[in-house]
Amino acid sequence: MVSVSRTAQNSDVGWAPPTKLSPTHPMPPPPTQLQYAPARPRRKWRRWILLALSITAIALTTRWAKPIYQQTRYLYWQRQCMHYTLPADQVVIETDHIKAAKLLDKGDEYIALEETAFIYPTQTIGWIGGRSIPKEIDHILNSKWDIDTTTTSILFLHGRQTSEGRAYLIALRCSLQDWQGGTHRFISIVADVVRPAALRIGSRTTAQSHDRSTFTTEVQGALTIYAGQADPNDNSHLTLKYILNGAEGTIDGWLRSDDTVRLTVRNGPLQLK
């Protein structure tokens, strides 16, 4: 009978007793656990901010919608006035009965005043493109003065600038005095200089200056005045063409540094009184 040692048996079955660790070799530490970032809490404050912004927007819209609309509309018609131009051959005053009758036959483009022959194109006063001008233009023209648009004709309506760059709305309006009788005839032209409204809500035009120039002539005959024209080469300059008894003439207008308009006769039979 063969005796097999325990060591041999253990070797055959692949087993060995556990190794004893010496006190100088302690147990290795356990593996380090990965530290994951904690889950972010839901940011409810974002919802509250969005809700607050929405409520604020609705409140502002309700409060300011009408004022913003009114100011935008006012500024639009102000811009229309600042860029308003009639053709250079557009008659704005005609005192010849025969010529006036032909113009009146055009329909509602012209109107006759009293029993005189001079007429006014309604589109310079109350009509643009065949429809009534909104009240904004009437307010702009009448911002500080009592302008009777039924007895005066608008000769010029456009924006002009001083040499310093200040922009104004210029309105020239005309009335005739003693034109049908007497020795002398008088043409009164009023230059209204209007400061434009600003962007801010509630801003409106204001009167800057108001000057009257009187022209006279001893020449009898028909008077024709054409729509005033802005000088494209000089932002402070404008011109008025007229014909008196067949003689042509020109009136020059200048927006000066003191914010007033100076009218002078360049040529023709009219004289500045």
Secondary structure, 3 states (H helix, E strand, C coil): CCCCCHHHHHHHHCCCCCCCCCCCCCCCCCCCCCCCCCCCCCCHHHHHHHHHHHHHHHHHHHHHHHHHHHHHHHHHHHHHHHCCCCCCCCEEEECCHHHHHHHHCCCCCEEECCCCCCEEEHHHCCEECCEECCHHHHHHHCCCCCCCCCCCEEEEEEEEECCCCCEEEEEEEEEEECCCCCCCEEEEEEEEEEECCCCCCCCCCEEEEEEEEEEEECCCCCEEEECCEECCCCCCEEEEEEEECCEEEEEEEEECCCCCEEEEEEECCCEEC
